[in-house]
Amino acid sequence: MKARRIVLLALISGIITTGIFYIVMNQAAPTSSNPNEQTEMVEVVAANTDIAIDQKITDENLNTKEVPKDQIHTESVKEKEEVIGKFASAEIKAGEVIMNHRIRTKEEVTDVVSRKITENKRGVSVKVEFDESVSNLTVPGDYVDVMSNVVLDQSIPLIETDLILEKVRVLAVGERMIEKKDGDVEKTYMTVTLELSKEDSVELVHASELGSIHLALYSKVDSVEKESEQESGEQQEPEEKDNEESEAKIGDETDTRFVTTPERSIIRKAPQLTAPVVTVVDQGTALLFLNDQKTDDDERVWFKVKTNKKKDGWVSSRIVKHEDE
């Protein structure tokens, strides 16, 4: 009897244990046990091509794709219209979902441009036409010479062209602040923003009011090679020697030499402030006096001088001193 009772109790305990296990497993199982139920998908905006930092986003850069709703990021963009015309604040790869925190508005981009300008320099925008902007080939990061074209007499016609600035850095062309990549849609721009000193900024604005502005593009290969040579110390001695020889020639030709005092001094084509700029020289540059001076209507005295690069022009007596002073 005792053996039967033990067996019966064991069976009852097993049934109870099995029931408890079944209940626990059902409670732990997911609520949706239907294998045919599909995950809800949501449409988001993604990059169709690689988008570089500061690049303006267009419809051609975008497409849409579906992602599981439970995997979507709260910053994901769901409509193209939310980002078209804005700018990328970080590099975005093709296929990557566009995030709101990785784009910025035109106003925010303007603030970024100001941070690209070298200390004590200015960013100045000037209007250019298709041909005047090197047939739309100028891109941010290039270096250009700036020339002014002024019509002196329309009846002849008589036009005066002057080189007013040499090798200045391009900050932006139109709204583009990065170099164009393959596949980018080319857009004709009407303005170019240049990095200039305070004095050069005044010259550029003045020249643009008098006539049209043209740009001459520097070779990027030459610029890279020269920068590499300067960093490695190559050709440094010959350059110093050339400067010494130039200053020696100035000393041989005359006993009168001037030295410029401002950080940047303007040499003009005629003895007046409105005259075109011949060149701009750094502080301490030696100038050969050509034994000719004139006084303008404002009682300002001008000296005719020659630079060590053999350029003749006029400099105000207020910004130079005798070399012996």
ZATI-520116 format. One record per atom (N, C-alpha, C): residue in three letters; x, y, z. Coordinates in steps of 0.2 Angstrom, whole numbers, padded with zeros to 4 digits, always signed. Each point is the difference from the previous one (the first is absolute). Example, Ala and Ser with C-alpha at 12.3 -4.5 7.8 and 13.67 -1.06 7.14 Angstrom:
Ala+0066-0028+0039;Ala-0004+0006+0000;Ala+0004+0006+0000;Ser-0002+0005-0004;Ser+0004+0006+0001;Ser-0004+0005+0003;
// end
This chain:
Met+0004-0006+0000;Met-0004+0006+0000;Met+0004+0006+0000;Lys+0006+0000+0004;Lys+0004+0006+0001;Lys+0003+0001-0007;Ala+0002-0005-0004;Ala+0003+0001-0006;Ala-0004+0003-0005;Arg-0007-0002+0000;Arg-0005+0003-0005;Arg-0001+0007+0002;Arg+0000+0002+0006;Arg-0001+0007+0002;Arg+0006+0004-0002;Ile+0006-0002+0001;Ile+0005+0004-0002;Ile+0000+0001-0008;Val-0001-0005-0004;Val-0001+0001-0007;Val-0005+0005-0002;Leu-0006-0001+0003;Leu-0005+0005-0001;Leu+0002+0007+0001;Leu+0003+0001+0006;Leu+0002+0007+0002;Leu+0005+0002-0005;Ala+0005-0004-0002;Ala+0005+0002-0005;Ala-0004+0002-0007;Leu-0005-0004-0002;Leu-0003+0002-0006;Leu-0004+0007+0001;Ile-0003+0001+0005;Ile-0004+0006+0001;Ile+0005+0006+0001;Ser+0006-0001+0003;Ser+0005+0005+0000;Ser+0003+0002-0007;Gly+0001-0005-0004;Gly+0002+0001-0007;Gly-0005+0004-0004;Ile-0006-0002+0001;Ile-0005+0004-0004;Ile-0001+0007+0002;Ile+0001+0001+0007;Ile+0000+0007+0002;Ile+0006+0004-0002;Thr+0006-0003+0000;Thr+0006+0003-0003;Thr-0001+0002-0007;Thr-0002-0005-0004;Thr-0001+0001-0007;Thr-0005+0006-0001;Gly-0005+0000+0003;Gly-0005+0006-0001;Gly+0003+0007+0002;Ile+0004+0000+0005;Ile+0003+0006+0002;Ile+0005+0002-0005;Phe+0004-0004-0003;Phe+0005+0001-0005;Phe-0003+0003-0006;Tyr-0006-0003-0002;Tyr-0004+0002-0006;Tyr-0002+0007+0001;Ile-0003+0002+0006;Ile-0002+0006+0001;Ile+0005+0006+0000;Val+0006-0002+0003;Val+0006+0005+0000;Val+0002+0001-0007;Met+0001-0005-0004;Met+0002+0000-0007;Met-0005+0005-0004;Asn-0006-0001+0001;Asn-0005+0004-0004;Asn+0001+0007+0001;Gln+0001+0002+0007;Gln+0000+0007+0002;Gln+0007+0003-0003;Ala+0005-0004-0001;Ala+0006+0003-0002;Ala+0000+0000-0008;Ala-0004-0003-0003;Ala+0000+0000-0008;Ala-0003+0007-0002;Pro+0003+0003-0006;Pro-0003+0006-0003;Pro-0007+0000-0001;Thr-0003+0006+0001;Thr-0007+0001-0001;Thr-0002-0002-0007;Ser+0004+0002-0005;Ser-0002-0002-0007;Ser+0004-0006-0002;Ser-0004-0005+0000;Ser+0003-0007-0002;Ser-0002-0002-0007;Asn-0003+0005-0003;Asn-0003-0002-0007;Asn+0006+0001-0005;Pro+0003-0006-0003;Pro+0006+0000-0004;Pro-0001+0004-0007;Asn-0007+0001-0001;Asn-0001+0003-0007;Asn-0001+0008+0001;Glu+0000+0002+0006;Glu+0000+0008+0001;Glu+0006+0003-0002;Gln-0001+0006-0004;Gln+0006+0003-0003;Gln+0002+0006+0004;Thr+0007+0002+0000;Thr+0002+0006+0004;Thr-0002+0006-0004;Glu-0002+0005+0004;Glu-0003+0006-0003;Glu+0006+0004-0003;Met+0000+0003-0006;Met+0006+0003-0003;Met-0002+0008-0001;Val+0005+0004+0000;Val-0001+0007+0000;Val+0005+0003-0006;Glu-0002+0004-0004;Glu+0004+0003-0005;Glu+0004+0006+0002;Val+0007+0000-0001;Val+0004+0005+0002;Val+0004+0003-0006;Val+0004+0005+0001;Val+0004+0003-0005;Val+0007-0002+0001;Ala+0003-0002-0006;Ala+0007-0002+0000;Ala+0004+0003-0005;Ala+0007+0000+0000;Ala+0004+0003-0005;Ala+0000-0005-0006;Asn-0001+0003-0006;Asn+0001-0003-0006;Asn+0007-0001-0002;Thr+0004+0006+0002;Thr+0007+0000-0002;Thr+0004+0002+0006;Asp+0007+0000+0000;Asp+0004+0002+0005;Asp-0001+0008+0001;Ile-0001+0003+0006;Ile-0001+0007+0001;Ile+0005+0002+0004;Ala+0004+0005-0002;Ala+0006+0003+0003;Ala-0002+0005+0006;Ile+0004+0002+0004;Ile-0001+0005+0005;Ile-0001+0007-0003;Asp-0005+0003+0002;Asp-0002+0007-0003;Asp-0003+0000-0007;Gln-0001-0006-0003;Gln-0003-0001-0006;Gln-0008+0002+0000;Lys-0002+0004-0005;Lys-0007+0001+0000;Lys-0004-0006-0002;Ile-0005-0002+0003;Ile-0004-0006-0001;Ile-0006+0001-0005;Thr+0000-0004-0006;Thr-0005+0001-0005;Thr-0004-0006+0000;Asp-0005+0000-0004;Asp-0004-0006-0001;Asp+0003-0006-0003;Glu+0006+0002-0004;Glu+0004-0006-0003;Glu+0004-0003+0005;Asn+0001+0003+0006;Asn+0004-0004+0005;Asn-0004-0004+0004;Leu-0007-0001-0001;Leu-0004-0003+0005;Leu-0004-0005-0003;Asn-0002-0005+0004;Asn-0005-0005-0002;Asn-0004-0002+0006;Thr-0004-0005+0000;Thr-0004-0002+0006;Thr+0001-0008+0001;Lys+0000-0002+0006;Lys+0000-0007+0001;Lys-0004-0002+0006;Glu-0002-0006+0001;Glu-0004-0002+0006;Glu+0004-0004+0005;Val-0001+0002+0006;Val+0003-0004+0006;Val-0005-0002+0005;Pro+0001-0005+0004;Pro-0004-0002+0005;Pro-0002+0006+0005;Lys-0006+0001+0002;Lys-0002+0005+0004;Lys+0003+0000+0007;Asp+0002-0006+0002;Asp+0003-0001+0007;Asp+0007+0002+0000;Gln+0003+0001-0007;Gln+0007+0001+0000;Gln+0002+0007-0003;Ile-0006+0004-0001;Ile+0001+0007-0002;Ile+0003+0005+0005;His+0005+0004-0002;His+0003+0005+0005;His-0005+0006+0000;Thr+0000+0003+0006;Thr-0005+0006+0001;Thr+0003+0006-0004;Glu+0006+0000-0002;Glu+0002+0005-0004;Glu+0000-0001-0008;Ser-0003-0006-0002;Ser+0000-0001-0007;Ser-0005+0004-0004;Val+0002+0002-0006;Val-0004+0005-0004;Val-0005-0004-0004;Lys-0006+0001+0000;Lys-0006-0003-0003;Lys-0002+0003-0007;Glu+0002+0006-0001;Glu-0003+0003-0006;Glu+0006+0004-0003;Lys+0001-0001-0007;Lys+0006+0004-0003;Lys-0001+0007+0000;Glu-0006+0003+0001;Glu+0000+0007+0000;Glu+0003+0003+0006;Glu+0001-0004+0005;Glu+0003+0002+0006;Glu+0007+0002+0000;Val+0003-0003-0005;Val+0008+0001-0001;Val+0002+0003-0006;Ile-0004+0000-0006;Ile+0002+0003-0006;Ile+0001+0007+0001;Gly+0006+0002-0003;Gly+0002+0007+0001;Gly+0004+0002+0006;Lys+0001-0005+0005;Lys+0004+0001+0005;Lys+0007-0003-0001;Phe+0005+0000+0005;Phe+0006-0002-0001;Phe+0002-0005+0005;Ala+0005-0005-0002;Ala+0002-0005+0004;Ala+0005+0002+0005;Ser-0001-0001+0007;Ser+0005+0002+0005;Ser+0005-0006+0001;Ala-0001-0005-0003;Ala+0005-0006+0000;Ala+0000-0004-0006;Glu+0005-0004-0001;Glu+0000-0004-0006;Glu-0005-0006+0000;Ile-0004+0000-0005;Ile-0006-0005+0000;Ile+0001-0005-0006;Lys+0001-0007+0001;Lys+0001-0005-0005;Lys-0006-0002-0003;Ala+0000-0002-0006;Ala-0005-0002-0004;Ala-0004-0006+0003;Gly-0006+0000+0001;Gly-0004-0005+0003;Gly-0002+0002+0008;Glu+0004+0005+0002;Glu-0001+0001+0007;Glu-0006+0005+0001;Val-0004-0002+0006;Val-0006+0004+0001;Val+0002+0007+0003;Ile-0003+0005-0003;Ile+0001+0007+0002;Ile-0003+0001+0007;Met+0004+0003+0004;Met-0001+0002+0007;Met-0001+0008+0000;Asn-0005+0002+0004;Asn-0001+0008+0001;Asn+0006+0003+0003;His+0004-0003+0004;His+0006+0003+0003;His+0006+0000-0004;Arg-0001-0003-0006;Arg+0006+0001-0005;Arg-0001+0004-0006;Ile-0005+0005+0001;Ile-0001+0005-0005;Ile-0001+0006+0003;Arg+0001+0006-0004;Arg-0001+0006+0003;Arg-0002+0005-0006;Thr-0003+0006+0002;Thr-0003+0005-0004;Thr+0005+0004-0003;Lys-0002+0004-0005;Lys+0005+0005-0003;Lys+0002+0005+0005;Glu-0004+0002+0005;Glu+0003+0005+0005;Glu+0005-0003+0004;Glu-0001-0007+0002;Glu+0005-0003+0004;Glu+0007-0001-0004;Val-0001-0001-0007;Val+0006-0001-0004;Val+0004+0006-0001;Thr-0003+0006+0000;Thr+0003+0007+0000;Thr+0005+0000+0006;Asp-0003-0002+0006;Asp+0004+0000+0006;Asp+0007-0004-0001;Val-0001-0006-0004;Val+0005-0005-0001;Val+0005+0004-0004;Val-0002+0003-0005;Val+0005+0004-0005;Val+0004+0005+0004;Ser-0003+0003+0005;Ser+0004+0005+0003;Ser+0006-0003+0004;Arg-0001-0007+0002;Arg+0005-0003+0004;Arg+0005-0003-0005;Lys-0001+0000-0006;Lys+0005-0002-0005;Lys+0005+0006-0002;Ile-0002+0006+0002;Ile+0005+0005-0002;Ile+0006+0001+0005;Thr+0005+0001-0003;Thr+0007+0000+0004;Thr-0001+0007+0005;Glu+0003-0001+0006;Glu+0000+0006+0004;Glu+0003+0006-0003;Asn-0003+0006+0001;Asn+0002+0006-0003;Asn-0002+0001-0007;Lys-0003-0005-0003;Lys-0002+0001-0007;Lys-0008+0001+0000;Arg-0002+0001-0007;Arg-0007+0002-0001;Arg-0003-0005-0005;Gly-0006-0001+0000;Gly-0004-0004-0006;Gly-0004+0005-0003;Val+0002+0001-0007;Val-0003+0005-0004;Val-0003-0003-0006;Ser-0007+0001-0001;Ser-0003-0003-0006;Ser+0000+0005-0006;Val+0001-0002-0006;Val+0000+0004-0006;Val-0004-0003-0005;Lys-0003+0004-0004;Lys-0004-0002-0006;Lys+0004-0002-0006;Val-0001-0006-0003;Val+0003-0002-0005;Val-0005-0003-0005;Glu+0002+0000-0007;Glu-0004-0003-0005;Glu+0003-0007-0002;Phe-0003-0003-0005;Phe+0003-0007-0002;Phe+0007+0000-0002;Asp+0002+0004-0005;Asp+0006+0001-0002;Asp+0005+0003+0005;Glu-0002+0004+0004;Glu+0004+0004+0004;Glu+0002-0005+0006;Ser-0003-0005+0001;Ser+0001-0005+0006;Ser+0004-0006-0003;Val+0004+0001-0005;Val+0003-0006-0003;Val-0004-0005-0002;Ser-0006+0002-0004;Ser-0005-0005-0003;Ser-0003-0004+0005;Asn-0001+0002+0006;Asn-0003-0004+0005;Asn+0004-0005+0003;Leu+0007+0000-0001;Leu+0004-0005+0003;Leu+0003+0001+0006;Thr-0001+0006+0003;Thr+0003+0002+0007;Thr-0003-0004+0005;Val+0003-0003+0005;Val-0003-0003+0005;Val+0003+0002+0007;Pro-0003-0001+0006;Pro+0003+0002+0006;Pro+0007-0003+0001;Gly+0004+0003+0003;Gly+0007-0002+0001;Gly+0005+0002-0005;Asp-0003+0002-0006;Asp+0005+0002-0006;Asp+0003+0007+0002;Tyr+0005+0002-0004;Tyr+0003+0006+0001;Tyr+0000+0004-0007;Val-0002+0006+0000;Val-0001+0004-0006;Val+0003+0007+0001;Asp+0002+0002-0006;Asp+0002+0008-0001;Asp-0007+0003-0002;Val+0000+0006+0003;Val-0006+0004-0002;Val+0002+0006-0004;Met-0004+0001-0005;Met+0001+0006-0005;Met-0006+0004-0001;Ser+0001+0006-0001;Ser-0006+0005-0001;Ser+0000+0002-0007;Asn-0006+0001-0003;Asn+0000+0003-0007;Asn-0005+0006+0001;Val+0003+0006-0002;Val-0003+0006+0000;Val+0000+0003-0007;Val-0006+0002-0002;Val-0001+0004-0006;Val+0001+0007+0001;Leu+0005+0003-0003;Leu+0002+0007+0001;Leu-0003+0004-0005;Asp-0001-0003-0006;Asp-0004+0004-0006;Asp-0004-0005-0004;Gln-0006+0001+0000;Gln-0005-0005-0003;Gln+0000+0002-0008;Ser+0002+0006-0002;Ser-0001+0001-0007;Ser+0006-0003-0004;Ile+0006-0001+0003;Ile+0005-0003-0004;Ile+0000-0007-0001;Pro-0001-0005+0004;Pro-0001+0000+0007;Pro+0007+0000+0003;Leu+0001+0003+0006;Leu+0007-0001+0004;Leu-0001-0003+0006;Ile+0003-0006+0001;Ile-0001-0004+0006;Ile+0007-0001+0004;Glu+0000+0001+0006;Glu+0006-0001+0004;Glu-0001-0006+0005;Thr+0005-0004-0001;Thr+0000-0007+0004;Thr+0006+0001+0005;Asp-0001-0002+0006;Asp+0005+0000+0005;Asp+0000-0006+0005;Leu+0005-0002+0001;Leu+0001-0006+0005;Leu+0000+0004+0007;Ile-0006-0002+0004;Ile+0000+0004+0007;Ile+0002-0005+0005;Leu-0001-0006+0000;Leu+0001-0005+0005;Leu+0004-0006-0002;Glu+0004-0003+0003;Glu+0004-0006-0002;Glu-0001-0006+0005;Lys-0001-0005-0003;Lys-0001-0007+0004;Lys-0004+0001+0007;Val-0006+0001-0001;Val-0004+0000+0006;Val-0005-0006+0000;Arg-0001-0002+0006;Arg-0004-0007+0001;Arg-0007+0001-0001;Val-0003-0005-0004;Val-0008+0000-0001;Val-0003-0003+0006;Leu-0004+0003+0004;Leu-0004-0003+0005;Leu-0006-0004-0002;Ala-0004+0003-0005;Ala-0006-0003-0002;Ala-0002+0003-0007;Val-0003-0004-0004;Val-0003+0002-0006;Val-0008-0001+0000;Gly-0003+0006-0001;Gly-0007-0001+0002;Gly-0001-0002+0007;Glu-0004-0005+0000;Glu-0002-0003+0007;Glu+0005-0006+0001;Arg+0004-0002-0005;Arg+0004-0006+0001;Arg+0007+0002+0004;Met+0001-0004+0005;Met+0006+0001+0004;Met+0005-0006+0000;Ile-0002-0005-0004;Ile+0005-0006-0001;Ile+0001-0001-0007;Glu+0005-0004-0002;Glu+0002-0001-0007;Glu-0005-0005-0003;Lys-0002+0001-0006;Lys-0005-0004-0004;Lys+0002-0007-0001;Lys-0004-0005+0002;Lys+0002-0007-0001;Lys-0004-0003-0007;Asp+0003-0005-0002;Asp-0003-0003-0006;Asp-0007-0002+0002;Gly-0005+0002-0005;Gly-0007-0002+0002;Gly-0004+0006+0002;Asp+0004+0005+0003;Asp-0004+0006+0002;Asp-0003+0004-0005;Val-0006+0003+0000;Val-0003+0004-0005;Val+0003+0007+0000;Glu+0003+0002-0005;Glu+0004+0006-0001;Glu-0005+0006+0000;Lys+0001+0005+0004;Lys-0005+0006+0000;Lys+0004+0006-0002;Thr-0002+0004-0004;Thr+0003+0006-0002;Thr-0001+0005+0006;Tyr+0006+0003+0003;Tyr+0000+0004+0005;Tyr+0001+0008-0002;Met-0002+0004+0004;Met+0001+0007-0002;Met+0004+0004+0005;Thr+0002-0003+0005;Thr+0005+0003+0005;Thr+0005-0004+0002;Val+0006+0002+0002;Val+0006-0003+0002;Val+0002+0003+0007;Thr+0001-0004+0005;Thr+0002+0003+0006;Thr+0008-0001+0001;Leu+0004+0005+0001;Leu+0007+0000+0001;Leu+0002+0002+0007;Glu+0006-0003+0002;Glu+0003+0002+0006;Glu+0005+0005-0001;Leu-0001+0006+0003;Leu+0004+0006-0001;Leu+0002+0003+0006;Ser+0006+0004+0000;Ser+0001+0005+0006;Ser-0004+0006-0001;Lys+0000+0004+0006;Lys-0005+0005+0000;Lys+0001+0005-0006;Glu+0007+0001-0001;Glu+0001+0005-0006;Glu-0002-0003-0006;Asp+0002-0006-0002;Asp-0002-0003-0006;Asp-0008+0000-0001;Ser-0003-0001+0006;Ser-0008+0000-0001;Ser-0002+0007-0002;Val+0003+0005+0002;Val-0002+0007-0002;Val+0001+0000-0008;Glu+0006-0002-0002;Glu+0002+0000-0007;Glu-0005-0004-0004;Leu-0002-0005+0002;Leu-0004-0005-0004;Leu-0007+0004-0001;Val-0003+0002+0006;Val-0007+0003-0001;Val+0001+0006-0004;His+0005+0004+0001;His+0001+0006-0005;His+0000-0002-0007;Ala+0004-0004-0002;Ala+0001-0002-0007;Ala-0007-0003-0002;Ser-0003-0004+0004;Ser-0007-0003-0003;Ser-0005+0005-0001;Glu+0001+0006+0003;Glu-0005+0006-0001;Glu+0002+0003-0007;Leu+0006+0000-0001;Leu+0003+0004-0006;Leu-0001-0004-0007;Gly+0000-0007+0001;Gly-0001-0004-0006;Gly-0001-0007+0001;Ser+0002-0005-0004;Ser-0001-0007+0001;Ser+0006-0003+0003;Ile-0001-0005+0003;Ile+0005-0004+0003;Ile+0001-0007-0003;His+0007-0002-0002;His+0001-0006-0003;His+0005-0004+0005;Leu+0000-0006-0001;Leu+0004-0005+0004;Leu+0005-0004-0004;Ala+0006-0001+0002;Ala+0005-0004-0003;Ala+0002-0005+0004;Leu-0002-0007-0002;Leu+0001-0005+0005;Leu+0007-0003+0000;Tyr+0003-0001+0006;Tyr+0006-0003+0001;Tyr+0000-0008-0001;Ser+0006-0003-0002;Ser+0000-0007-0001;Ser+0001-0003+0007;Lys-0005-0005+0002;Lys+0000-0003+0007;Lys+0006-0004+0000;Val+0003-0003-0005;Val+0006-0004+0000;Val+0006+0004+0002;Asp+0001+0006-0003;Asp+0005+0005+0002;Asp+0000+0002+0007;Ser-0006+0001+0002;Ser-0001+0003+0007;Ser+0002-0006+0005;Val-0002-0006-0001;Val+0002-0005+0004;Val+0007-0002+0000;Glu+0004+0001-0006;Glu+0007-0001+0000;Glu+0004+0005+0003;Lys-0003+0006+0000;Lys+0004+0006+0003;Lys-0001-0001+0007;Glu-0006-0001+0003;Glu-0001-0001+0007;Glu+0005-0006+0003;Ser+0000-0005-0004;Ser+0004-0006+0002;Ser+0008+0002+0000;Glu+0002+0004-0005;Glu+0007+0002+0000;Glu+0001+0005+0006;Gln-0004+0004+0002;Gln+0001+0005+0005;Gln+0000-0004+0007;Glu-0004-0005+0001;Glu+0000-0004+0006;Glu+0006-0004+0001;Ser+0003-0002-0006;Ser+0006-0004+0000;Ser+0006+0004+0001;Gly-0001+0007-0002;Gly+0006+0004+0001;Gly+0004+0001-0007;Glu-0003-0004-0005;Glu+0003+0001-0007;Glu-0001+0007-0003;Gln+0005+0002-0003;Gln+0000+0007-0004;Gln-0001+0006+0005;Gln+0001-0001+0006;Gln+0000+0005+0005;Gln+0006+0005-0001;Glu+0006-0003-0001;Glu+0006+0004+0000;Glu+0000+0004-0007;Pro-0002-0003-0006;Pro+0000+0004-0006;Pro-0005+0006+0001;Glu-0006-0001+0003;Glu-0005+0005+0001;Glu+0003+0006+0004;Glu+0003-0002+0006;Glu+0004+0005+0004;Glu+0005+0004-0004;Lys+0004-0004-0004;Lys+0005+0003-0004;Lys-0003+0005-0005;Asp-0006-0002-0003;Asp-0003+0005-0005;Asp-0002+0006+0003;Asn-0003+0000+0006;Asn-0002+0006+0004;Asn+0006+0004+0002;Glu+0006-0003+0002;Glu+0006+0004+0001;Glu+0002+0003-0006;Glu+0000-0003-0006;Glu+0003+0003-0006;Glu-0004+0005-0002;Ser-0007+0000+0001;Ser-0005+0005-0002;Ser+0001+0006+0004;Glu+0001-0001+0007;Glu+0001+0006+0004;Glu+0007+0003-0002;Ala+0005-0004-0001;Ala+0007+0003-0002;Ala-0001+0004-0006;Lys-0004-0002-0005;Lys-0001+0004-0006;Lys-0003+0007+0001;Ile-0005-0001+0005;Ile-0003+0007+0002;Ile+0006+0005+0003;Gly+0004-0003+0004;Gly+0005+0004+0003;Gly+0005+0003-0005;Asp+0001-0004-0005;Asp+0005+0002-0005;Asp-0002+0005-0005;Glu-0007+0001-0001;Glu-0003+0004-0005;Glu-0001+0007+0003;Thr-0001+0001+0007;Thr-0002+0006+0003;Thr+0002+0000+0007;Asp+0001+0006+0003;Asp+0001+0000+0007;Asp-0006+0001+0004;Thr-0006+0001-0003;Thr-0006+0001+0003;Thr-0004-0006+0000;Arg-0002-0003+0006;Arg-0004-0006+0000;Arg-0005+0002+0006;Phe-0006-0003-0001;Phe-0006+0000+0005;Phe-0001-0007+0002;Val-0003+0000+0006;Val-0002-0006+0003;Val-0008+0001+0002;Thr-0004-0005-0002;Thr-0007+0000+0002;Thr-0001-0001+0008;Thr-0005+0004+0003;Thr-0001-0001+0007;Thr-0006-0004+0002;Pro-0006+0000-0004;Pro-0006-0004+0002;Pro+0001-0007-0002;Glu-0004-0005+0003;Glu+0001-0007-0002;Glu-0001-0001-0007;Arg-0004+0003-0004;Arg-0001+0000-0007;Arg-0001+0007-0003;Ser+0005+0001-0005;Ser+0000+0007-0003;Ser-0002-0001-0007;Ile-0004+0005-0003;Ile-0003+0000-0007;Ile+0005+0004-0004;Ile+0002-0003-0006;Ile+0003+0004-0005;Ile-0004+0002-0005;Arg-0002+0006-0002;Arg-0005+0002-0005;Arg+0003+0002-0007;Lys-0004+0000-0005;Lys+0002+0001-0007;Lys+0001+0008+0000;Ala-0003+0004+0004;Ala+0000+0007-0001;Ala+0000+0003+0007;Pro+0002+0006+0001;Pro+0001+0003+0007;Pro-0007+0003+0002;Gln-0005-0005+0001;Gln-0006+0002+0003;Gln-0003-0006+0003;Leu-0005+0000+0005;Leu-0003-0005+0004;Leu-0004-0004-0005;Thr-0003+0003-0005;Thr-0005-0004-0004;Thr+0004-0003-0006;Ala+0006+0000-0001;Ala+0004-0003-0005;Ala+0000-0008+0001;Pro+0000-0003-0006;Pro+0001-0008+0001;Pro+0006-0002+0004;Val-0001-0006+0002;Val+0006-0003+0004;Val+0005-0004-0004;Val+0006+0002+0000;Val+0005-0004-0003;Val+0002-0006+0003;Thr+0001+0001+0007;Thr+0002-0006+0004;Thr-0001+0002+0007;Val+0001-0005+0005;Val-0001+0001+0007;Val+0006-0003+0003;Val+0004+0003+0004;Val+0006-0002+0003;Val+0000-0001+0008;Asp+0004-0004+0003;Asp-0001-0001+0007;Asp+0004+0005+0004;Gln-0001+0000+0006;Gln+0004+0005+0004;Gln+0007-0001+0000;Gly+0004+0006+0000;Gly+0007-0001-0001;Gly+0003-0001-0006;Thr-0004+0000-0006;Thr+0003+0000-0007;Thr+0003+0006-0002;Ala+0006-0001-0003;Ala+0004+0005-0002;Ala-0002+0002-0007;Leu-0001+0007-0001;Leu-0002+0003-0006;Leu+0005+0005-0003;Leu+0002-0001-0006;Leu+0004+0005-0003;Leu-0003+0006-0002;Phe+0002+0006+0002;Phe-0003+0006-0002;Phe+0003+0003-0007;Leu-0005+0001-0004;Leu+0002+0002-0007;Leu+0000+0007-0001;Asn+0001+0004+0005;Asn+0002+0007+0000;Asn-0006+0004-0004;Asp-0006-0002+0002;Asp-0006+0004-0002;Asp-0005-0001+0005;Gln-0003+0006+0002;Gln-0005+0000+0005;Gln-0006+0005-0002;Lys-0006-0001+0002;Lys-0005+0005-0002;Lys-0005+0000+0006;Thr-0004+0006+0000;Thr-0005+0001+0006;Thr-0007+0000-0003;Asp-0004-0004+0003;Asp-0007+0000-0003;Asp-0005+0006+0003;Asp-0006+0000-0001;Asp-0005+0005+0002;Asp+0000+0000+0007;Asp+0001-0005+0004;Asp-0001+0000+0007;Asp+0007+0001+0004;Glu+0005+0003-0004;Glu+0006+0002+0003;Glu+0004-0006+0002;Arg-0001-0006-0003;Arg+0003-0006+0001;Arg+0006-0001-0004;Val+0006-0001+0002;Val+0006-0001-0004;Val+0001-0007-0002;Trp+0001-0001-0006;Trp+0001-0007-0003;Trp+0007+0000-0003;Phe+0004-0006+0001;Phe+0006-0001-0003;Phe+0000-0006-0005;Lys+0003+0001-0006;Lys+0000-0005-0005;Lys+0006-0005+0002;Val-0002-0006+0000;Val+0005-0005+0003;Val+0000-0006-0005;Lys+0005-0004+0002;Lys+0001-0007-0004;Lys+0001-0005+0005;Thr-0004-0006+0000;Thr+0001-0005+0005;Thr+0006-0005-0002;Asn+0001-0004+0004;Asn+0006-0005-0002;Asn-0002-0005-0005;Lys-0007+0000-0002;Lys-0002-0004-0005;Lys-0001+0004-0007;Lys+0003+0006+0000;Lys+0001+0004-0006;Lys-0007+0003-0002;Lys-0004+0001+0005;Lys-0007+0003-0002;Lys+0000+0008+0003;Asp-0001+0004-0005;Asp-0001+0007+0001;Asp-0007+0002+0003;Gly+0000+0005+0004;Gly-0006+0003+0002;Gly+0001+0006+0005;Trp-0006+0002+0003;Trp+0000+0005+0005;Trp-0002-0002+0007;Val+0004+0003+0005;Val-0002-0002+0007;Val-0001+0006+0004;Ser-0005+0000+0004;Ser-0001+0006+0004;Ser+0006+0001+0005;Ser+0002+0006+0001;Ser+0006+0002+0005;Ser-0002-0002+0007;Arg-0007+0000+0001;Arg-0002-0002+0007;Arg+0001-0007+0003;Ile+0002-0004-0005;Ile+0000-0007+0002;Ile+0007-0003-0001;Val+0005+0005-0002;Val+0007-0003+0000;Val+0005+0005+0004;Lys+0006-0002+0001;Lys+0005+0004+0003;Lys+0007-0002-0003;His+0004+0005+0001;His+0007-0001-0003;His+0003-0006+0003;Glu+0004-0004-0004;Glu+0003-0006+0003;Glu+0004+0001+0006;Asp+0004+0006+0000;Asp+0004+0002+0006;Asp-0003+0002+0006;Glu-0007+0001+0000;Glu-0004+0003+0005;Glu+0000-0006+0006;
// end
